[in-house]
Amino acid sequence: MSAAFKSINPKNGKILRTFEAISMKELETKIEFSHQRFNKQFQEGPAGLEARFDKMRNLAKIFERNTAKYAEIIT
């Protein structure tokens, strides 16, 4: 029997999704894949990462310009 994790909507207590636990081997495989993917992205140089940083900076500007709007939605 494996463990299950539940994602629960805090507003109404309903279960959104259940996730089965993975084995240590599966976890190691996923971590290795992520590491390889990071290294590939890193090898593309600063230009590859800089483009992603630019997107995040633009998103931050949108949030800053619309703070009240998004705060109302979030709360």
Phi and psi restraints in degrees (range 20) as a CNS / XPLOR table:
assign (resid 1 and name C) (resid 2 and name N)
       (resid 2 and name CA) (resid 2 and name C) 1.0 -102.8 20.0 2
assign (resid 2 and name N) (resid 2 and name CA)
       (resid 2 and name C) (resid 3 and name N) 1.0 158.9 20.0 2
assign (resid 2 and name C) (resid 3 and name N)
       (resid 3 and name CA) (resid 3 and name C) 1.0 -75.7 20.0 2
assign (resid 3 and name N) (resid 3 and name CA)
       (resid 3 and name C) (resid 4 and name N) 1.0 150.8 20.0 2
assign (resid 3 and name C) (resid 4 and name N)
       (resid 4 and name CA) (resid 4 and name C) 1.0 -125.7 20.0 2
assign (resid 4 and name N) (resid 4 and name CA)
       (resid 4 and name C) (resid 5 and name N) 1.0 143.9 20.0 2
assign (resid 4 and name C) (resid 5 and name N)
       (resid 5 and name CA) (resid 5 and name C) 1.0 -114.1 20.0 2
assign (resid 5 and name N) (resid 5 and name CA)
       (resid 5 and name C) (resid 6 and name N) 1.0 140.1 20.0 2
assign (resid 5 and name C) (resid 6 and name N)
       (resid 6 and name CA) (resid 6 and name C) 1.0 -114.8 20.0 2
assign (resid 6 and name N) (resid 6 and name CA)
       (resid 6 and name C) (resid 7 and name N) 1.0 136.4 20.0 2
assign (resid 6 and name C) (resid 7 and name N)
       (resid 7 and name CA) (resid 7 and name C) 1.0 -98.4 20.0 2
assign (resid 7 and name N) (resid 7 and name CA)
       (resid 7 and name C) (resid 8 and name N) 1.0 116.1 20.0 2
assign (resid 7 and name C) (resid 8 and name N)
       (resid 8 and name CA) (resid 8 and name C) 1.0 -115.5 20.0 2
assign (resid 8 and name N) (resid 8 and name CA)
       (resid 8 and name C) (resid 9 and name N) 1.0 133.1 20.0 2
assign (resid 8 and name C) (resid 9 and name N)
       (resid 9 and name CA) (resid 9 and name C) 1.0 -69.8 20.0 2
assign (resid 9 and name N) (resid 9 and name CA)
       (resid 9 and name C) (resid 10 and name N) 1.0 116.4 20.0 2
assign (resid 9 and name C) (resid 10 and name N)
       (resid 10 and name CA) (resid 10 and name C) 1.0 -68.6 20.0 2
assign (resid 10 and name N) (resid 10 and name CA)
       (resid 10 and name C) (resid 11 and name N) 1.0 -20.3 20.0 2
assign (resid 10 and name C) (resid 11 and name N)
       (resid 11 and name CA) (resid 11 and name C) 1.0 -72.5 20.0 2
assign (resid 11 and name N) (resid 11 and name CA)
       (resid 11 and name C) (resid 12 and name N) 1.0 -42.9 20.0 2
assign (resid 11 and name C) (resid 12 and name N)
       (resid 12 and name CA) (resid 12 and name C) 1.0 -121.6 20.0 2
assign (resid 12 and name N) (resid 12 and name CA)
       (resid 12 and name C) (resid 13 and name N) 1.0 -1.1 20.0 2
assign (resid 12 and name C) (resid 13 and name N)
       (resid 13 and name CA) (resid 13 and name C) 1.0 75.9 20.0 2
assign (resid 13 and name N) (resid 13 and name CA)
       (resid 13 and name C) (resid 14 and name N) 1.0 5.1 20.0 2
assign (resid 13 and name C) (resid 14 and name N)
       (resid 14 and name CA) (resid 14 and name C) 1.0 -79.2 20.0 2
assign (resid 14 and name N) (resid 14 and name CA)
       (resid 14 and name C) (resid 15 and name N) 1.0 143.9 20.0 2
assign (resid 14 and name C) (resid 15 and name N)
       (resid 15 and name CA) (resid 15 and name C) 1.0 -75.8 20.0 2
assign (resid 15 and name N) (resid 15 and name CA)
       (resid 15 and name C) (resid 16 and name N) 1.0 123.4 20.0 2
assign (resid 15 and name C) (resid 16 and name N)
       (resid 16 and name CA) (resid 16 and name C) 1.0 -85.2 20.0 2
assign (resid 16 and name N) (resid 16 and name CA)
       (resid 16 and name C) (resid 17 and name N) 1.0 -41.7 20.0 2
assign (resid 16 and name C) (resid 17 and name N)
       (resid 17 and name CA) (resid 17 and name C) 1.0 -162.9 20.0 2
assign (resid 17 and name N) (resid 17 and name CA)
       (resid 17 and name C) (resid 18 and name N) 1.0 149.5 20.0 2
assign (resid 17 and name C) (resid 18 and name N)
       (resid 18 and name CA) (resid 18 and name C) 1.0 -116.1 20.0 2
assign (resid 18 and name N) (resid 18 and name CA)
       (resid 18 and name C) (resid 19 and name N) 1.0 135.8 20.0 2
assign (resid 18 and name C) (resid 19 and name N)
       (resid 19 and name CA) (resid 19 and name C) 1.0 -118.1 20.0 2
assign (resid 19 and name N) (resid 19 and name CA)
       (resid 19 and name C) (resid 20 and name N) 1.0 131.5 20.0 2
assign (resid 19 and name C) (resid 20 and name N)
       (resid 20 and name CA) (resid 20 and name C) 1.0 -82.4 20.0 2
assign (resid 20 and name N) (resid 20 and name CA)
       (resid 20 and name C) (resid 21 and name N) 1.0 143.2 20.0 2
assign (resid 20 and name C) (resid 21 and name N)
       (resid 21 and name CA) (resid 21 and name C) 1.0 -66.5 20.0 2
assign (resid 21 and name N) (resid 21 and name CA)
       (resid 21 and name C) (resid 22 and name N) 1.0 149.5 20.0 2
assign (resid 21 and name C) (resid 22 and name N)
       (resid 22 and name CA) (resid 22 and name C) 1.0 -107.2 20.0 2
assign (resid 22 and name N) (resid 22 and name CA)
       (resid 22 and name C) (resid 23 and name N) 1.0 161.1 20.0 2
assign (resid 22 and name C) (resid 23 and name N)
       (resid 23 and name CA) (resid 23 and name C) 1.0 -75.0 20.0 2
assign (resid 23 and name N) (resid 23 and name CA)
       (resid 23 and name C) (resid 24 and name N) 1.0 164.4 20.0 2
assign (resid 23 and name C) (resid 24 and name N)
       (resid 24 and name CA) (resid 24 and name C) 1.0 -61.5 20.0 2
assign (resid 24 and name N) (resid 24 and name CA)
       (resid 24 and name C) (resid 25 and name N) 1.0 -36.9 20.0 2
assign (resid 24 and name C) (resid 25 and name N)
       (resid 25 and name CA) (resid 25 and name C) 1.0 -65.1 20.0 2
assign (resid 25 and name N) (resid 25 and name CA)
       (resid 25 and name C) (resid 26 and name N) 1.0 -43.6 20.0 2
assign (resid 25 and name C) (resid 26 and name N)
       (resid 26 and name CA) (resid 26 and name C) 1.0 -62.4 20.0 2
assign (resid 26 and name N) (resid 26 and name CA)
       (resid 26 and name C) (resid 27 and name N) 1.0 -40.0 20.0 2
assign (resid 26 and name C) (resid 27 and name N)
       (resid 27 and name CA) (resid 27 and name C) 1.0 -62.7 20.0 2
assign (resid 27 and name N) (resid 27 and name CA)
       (resid 27 and name C) (resid 28 and name N) 1.0 -46.0 20.0 2
assign (resid 27 and name C) (resid 28 and name N)
       (resid 28 and name CA) (resid 28 and name C) 1.0 -61.3 20.0 2
assign (resid 28 and name N) (resid 28 and name CA)
       (resid 28 and name C) (resid 29 and name N) 1.0 -38.7 20.0 2
assign (resid 28 and name C) (resid 29 and name N)
       (resid 29 and name CA) (resid 29 and name C) 1.0 -63.7 20.0 2
assign (resid 29 and name N) (resid 29 and name CA)
       (resid 29 and name C) (resid 30 and name N) 1.0 -44.1 20.0 2
assign (resid 29 and name C) (resid 30 and name N)
       (resid 30 and name CA) (resid 30 and name C) 1.0 -65.3 20.0 2
assign (resid 30 and name N) (resid 30 and name CA)
       (resid 30 and name C) (resid 31 and name N) 1.0 -40.5 20.0 2
assign (resid 30 and name C) (resid 31 and name N)
       (resid 31 and name CA) (resid 31 and name C) 1.0 -65.0 20.0 2
assign (resid 31 and name N) (resid 31 and name CA)
       (resid 31 and name C) (resid 32 and name N) 1.0 -43.1 20.0 2
assign (resid 31 and name C) (resid 32 and name N)
       (resid 32 and name CA) (resid 32 and name C) 1.0 -62.2 20.0 2
assign (resid 32 and name N) (resid 32 and name CA)
       (resid 32 and name C) (resid 33 and name N) 1.0 -43.7 20.0 2
assign (resid 32 and name C) (resid 33 and name N)
       (resid 33 and name CA) (resid 33 and name C) 1.0 -60.6 20.0 2
assign (resid 33 and name N) (resid 33 and name CA)
       (resid 33 and name C) (resid 34 and name N) 1.0 -44.9 20.0 2
assign (resid 33 and name C) (resid 34 and name N)
       (resid 34 and name CA) (resid 34 and name C) 1.0 -62.1 20.0 2
assign (resid 34 and name N) (resid 34 and name CA)
       (resid 34 and name C) (resid 35 and name N) 1.0 -41.0 20.0 2
assign (resid 34 and name C) (resid 35 and name N)
       (resid 35 and name CA) (resid 35 and name C) 1.0 -63.2 20.0 2
assign (resid 35 and name N) (resid 35 and name CA)
       (resid 35 and name C) (resid 36 and name N) 1.0 -44.6 20.0 2
assign (resid 35 and name C) (resid 36 and name N)
       (resid 36 and name CA) (resid 36 and name C) 1.0 -62.8 20.0 2
assign (resid 36 and name N) (resid 36 and name CA)
       (resid 36 and name C) (resid 37 and name N) 1.0 -41.4 20.0 2
assign (resid 36 and name C) (resid 37 and name N)
       (resid 37 and name CA) (resid 37 and name C) 1.0 -64.6 20.0 2
assign (resid 37 and name N) (resid 37 and name CA)
       (resid 37 and name C) (resid 38 and name N) 1.0 -41.8 20.0 2
assign (resid 37 and name C) (resid 38 and name N)
       (resid 38 and name CA) (resid 38 and name C) 1.0 -61.1 20.0 2
assign (resid 38 and name N) (resid 38 and name CA)
       (resid 38 and name C) (resid 39 and name N) 1.0 -46.4 20.0 2
assign (resid 38 and name C) (resid 39 and name N)
       (resid 39 and name CA) (resid 39 and name C) 1.0 -60.7 20.0 2
assign (resid 39 and name N) (resid 39 and name CA)
       (resid 39 and name C) (resid 40 and name N) 1.0 -39.9 20.0 2
assign (resid 39 and name C) (resid 40 and name N)
       (resid 40 and name CA) (resid 40 and name C) 1.0 -61.7 20.0 2
assign (resid 40 and name N) (resid 40 and name CA)
       (resid 40 and name C) (resid 41 and name N) 1.0 -45.9 20.0 2
assign (resid 40 and name C) (resid 41 and name N)
       (resid 41 and name CA) (resid 41 and name C) 1.0 -62.7 20.0 2
assign (resid 41 and name N) (resid 41 and name CA)
       (resid 41 and name C) (resid 42 and name N) 1.0 -41.2 20.0 2
assign (resid 41 and name C) (resid 42 and name N)
       (resid 42 and name CA) (resid 42 and name C) 1.0 -65.5 20.0 2
assign (resid 42 and name N) (resid 42 and name CA)
       (resid 42 and name C) (resid 43 and name N) 1.0 -35.8 20.0 2
assign (resid 42 and name C) (resid 43 and name N)
       (resid 43 and name CA) (resid 43 and name C) 1.0 -68.8 20.0 2
assign (resid 43 and name N) (resid 43 and name CA)
       (resid 43 and name C) (resid 44 and name N) 1.0 -22.6 20.0 2
assign (resid 43 and name C) (resid 44 and name N)
       (resid 44 and name CA) (resid 44 and name C) 1.0 -69.8 20.0 2
assign (resid 44 and name N) (resid 44 and name CA)
       (resid 44 and name C) (resid 45 and name N) 1.0 -6.8 20.0 2
assign (resid 44 and name C) (resid 45 and name N)
       (resid 45 and name CA) (resid 45 and name C) 1.0 87.2 20.0 2
assign (resid 45 and name N) (resid 45 and name CA)
       (resid 45 and name C) (resid 46 and name N) 1.0 178.2 20.0 2
assign (resid 45 and name C) (resid 46 and name N)
       (resid 46 and name CA) (resid 46 and name C) 1.0 -58.9 20.0 2
assign (resid 46 and name N) (resid 46 and name CA)
       (resid 46 and name C) (resid 47 and name N) 1.0 -29.2 20.0 2
assign (resid 46 and name C) (resid 47 and name N)
       (resid 47 and name CA) (resid 47 and name C) 1.0 -61.6 20.0 2
assign (resid 47 and name N) (resid 47 and name CA)
       (resid 47 and name C) (resid 48 and name N) 1.0 -41.6 20.0 2
assign (resid 47 and name C) (resid 48 and name N)
       (resid 48 and name CA) (resid 48 and name C) 1.0 -64.5 20.0 2
assign (resid 48 and name N) (resid 48 and name CA)
       (resid 48 and name C) (resid 49 and name N) 1.0 -45.7 20.0 2
assign (resid 48 and name C) (resid 49 and name N)
       (resid 49 and name CA) (resid 49 and name C) 1.0 -72.9 20.0 2
assign (resid 49 and name N) (resid 49 and name CA)
       (resid 49 and name C) (resid 50 and name N) 1.0 -36.7 20.0 2
assign (resid 49 and name C) (resid 50 and name N)
       (resid 50 and name CA) (resid 50 and name C) 1.0 -61.8 20.0 2
assign (resid 50 and name N) (resid 50 and name CA)
       (resid 50 and name C) (resid 51 and name N) 1.0 -36.1 20.0 2
assign (resid 50 and name C) (resid 51 and name N)
       (resid 51 and name CA) (resid 51 and name C) 1.0 -63.3 20.0 2
assign (resid 51 and name N) (resid 51 and name CA)
       (resid 51 and name C) (resid 52 and name N) 1.0 -39.0 20.0 2
assign (resid 51 and name C) (resid 52 and name N)
       (resid 52 and name CA) (resid 52 and name C) 1.0 -68.4 20.0 2
assign (resid 52 and name N) (resid 52 and name CA)
       (resid 52 and name C) (resid 53 and name N) 1.0 -39.1 20.0 2
assign (resid 52 and name C) (resid 53 and name N)
       (resid 53 and name CA) (resid 53 and name C) 1.0 -64.2 20.0 2
assign (resid 53 and name N) (resid 53 and name CA)
       (resid 53 and name C) (resid 54 and name N) 1.0 -38.8 20.0 2
assign (resid 53 and name C) (resid 54 and name N)
       (resid 54 and name CA) (resid 54 and name C) 1.0 -59.8 20.0 2
assign (resid 54 and name N) (resid 54 and name CA)
       (resid 54 and name C) (resid 55 and name N) 1.0 -42.7 20.0 2
assign (resid 54 and name C) (resid 55 and name N)
       (resid 55 and name CA) (resid 55 and name C) 1.0 -62.0 20.0 2
assign (resid 55 and name N) (resid 55 and name CA)
       (resid 55 and name C) (resid 56 and name N) 1.0 -41.8 20.0 2
assign (resid 55 and name C) (resid 56 and name N)
       (resid 56 and name CA) (resid 56 and name C) 1.0 -67.1 20.0 2
assign (resid 56 and name N) (resid 56 and name CA)
       (resid 56 and name C) (resid 57 and name N) 1.0 -37.7 20.0 2
assign (resid 56 and name C) (resid 57 and name N)
       (resid 57 and name CA) (resid 57 and name C) 1.0 -64.7 20.0 2
assign (resid 57 and name N) (resid 57 and name CA)
       (resid 57 and name C) (resid 58 and name N) 1.0 -41.0 20.0 2
assign (resid 57 and name C) (resid 58 and name N)
       (resid 58 and name CA) (resid 58 and name C) 1.0 -63.9 20.0 2
assign (resid 58 and name N) (resid 58 and name CA)
       (resid 58 and name C) (resid 59 and name N) 1.0 -40.9 20.0 2
assign (resid 58 and name C) (resid 59 and name N)
       (resid 59 and name CA) (resid 59 and name C) 1.0 -62.1 20.0 2
assign (resid 59 and name N) (resid 59 and name CA)
       (resid 59 and name C) (resid 60 and name N) 1.0 -41.9 20.0 2
assign (resid 59 and name C) (resid 60 and name N)
       (resid 60 and name CA) (resid 60 and name C) 1.0 -60.4 20.0 2
assign (resid 60 and name N) (resid 60 and name CA)
       (resid 60 and name C) (resid 61 and name N) 1.0 -40.7 20.0 2
assign (resid 60 and name C) (resid 61 and name N)
       (resid 61 and name CA) (resid 61 and name C) 1.0 -63.4 20.0 2
assign (resid 61 and name N) (resid 61 and name CA)
       (resid 61 and name C) (resid 62 and name N) 1.0 -40.9 20.0 2
assign (resid 61 and name C) (resid 62 and name N)
       (resid 62 and name CA) (resid 62 and name C) 1.0 -61.6 20.0 2
assign (resid 62 and name N) (resid 62 and name CA)
       (resid 62 and name C) (resid 63 and name N) 1.0 -44.8 20.0 2
assign (resid 62 and name C) (resid 63 and name N)
       (resid 63 and name CA) (resid 63 and name C) 1.0 -63.1 20.0 2
assign (resid 63 and name N) (resid 63 and name CA)
       (resid 63 and name C) (resid 64 and name N) 1.0 -41.9 20.0 2
assign (resid 63 and name C) (resid 64 and name N)
       (resid 64 and name CA) (resid 64 and name C) 1.0 -64.9 20.0 2
assign (resid 64 and name N) (resid 64 and name CA)
       (resid 64 and name C) (resid 65 and name N) 1.0 -39.6 20.0 2
assign (resid 64 and name C) (resid 65 and name N)
       (resid 65 and name CA) (resid 65 and name C) 1.0 -69.9 20.0 2
assign (resid 65 and name N) (resid 65 and name CA)
       (resid 65 and name C) (resid 66 and name N) 1.0 -25.8 20.0 2
assign (resid 65 and name C) (resid 66 and name N)
       (resid 66 and name CA) (resid 66 and name C) 1.0 -120.1 20.0 2
assign (resid 66 and name N) (resid 66 and name CA)
       (resid 66 and name C) (resid 67 and name N) 1.0 34.3 20.0 2
assign (resid 66 and name C) (resid 67 and name N)
       (resid 67 and name CA) (resid 67 and name C) 1.0 -54.0 20.0 2
assign (resid 67 and name N) (resid 67 and name CA)
       (resid 67 and name C) (resid 68 and name N) 1.0 -49.7 20.0 2
assign (resid 67 and name C) (resid 68 and name N)
       (resid 68 and name CA) (resid 68 and name C) 1.0 -62.1 20.0 2
assign (resid 68 and name N) (resid 68 and name CA)
       (resid 68 and name C) (resid 69 and name N) 1.0 -43.1 20.0 2
assign (resid 68 and name C) (resid 69 and name N)
       (resid 69 and name CA) (resid 69 and name C) 1.0 -60.8 20.0 2
assign (resid 69 and name N) (resid 69 and name CA)
       (resid 69 and name C) (resid 70 and name N) 1.0 -48.5 20.0 2
assign (resid 69 and name C) (resid 70 and name N)
       (resid 70 and name CA) (resid 70 and name C) 1.0 -73.9 20.0 2
assign (resid 70 and name N) (resid 70 and name CA)
       (resid 70 and name C) (resid 71 and name N) 1.0 -31.9 20.0 2
assign (resid 70 and name C) (resid 71 and name N)
       (resid 71 and name CA) (resid 71 and name C) 1.0 -62.8 20.0 2
assign (resid 71 and name N) (resid 71 and name CA)
       (resid 71 and name C) (resid 72 and name N) 1.0 -40.0 20.0 2
assign (resid 71 and name C) (resid 72 and name N)
       (resid 72 and name CA) (resid 72 and name C) 1.0 -64.9 20.0 2
assign (resid 72 and name N) (resid 72 and name CA)
       (resid 72 and name C) (resid 73 and name N) 1.0 -41.9 20.0 2
assign (resid 72 and name C) (resid 73 and name N)
       (resid 73 and name CA) (resid 73 and name C) 1.0 -63.9 20.0 2
assign (resid 73 and name N) (resid 73 and name CA)
       (resid 73 and name C) (resid 74 and name N) 1.0 -44.4 20.0 2
assign (resid 73 and name C) (resid 74 and name N)
       (resid 74 and name CA) (resid 74 and name C) 1.0 -66.4 20.0 2
assign (resid 74 and name N) (resid 74 and name CA)
       (resid 74 and name C) (resid 75 and name N) 1.0 -40.6 20.0 2
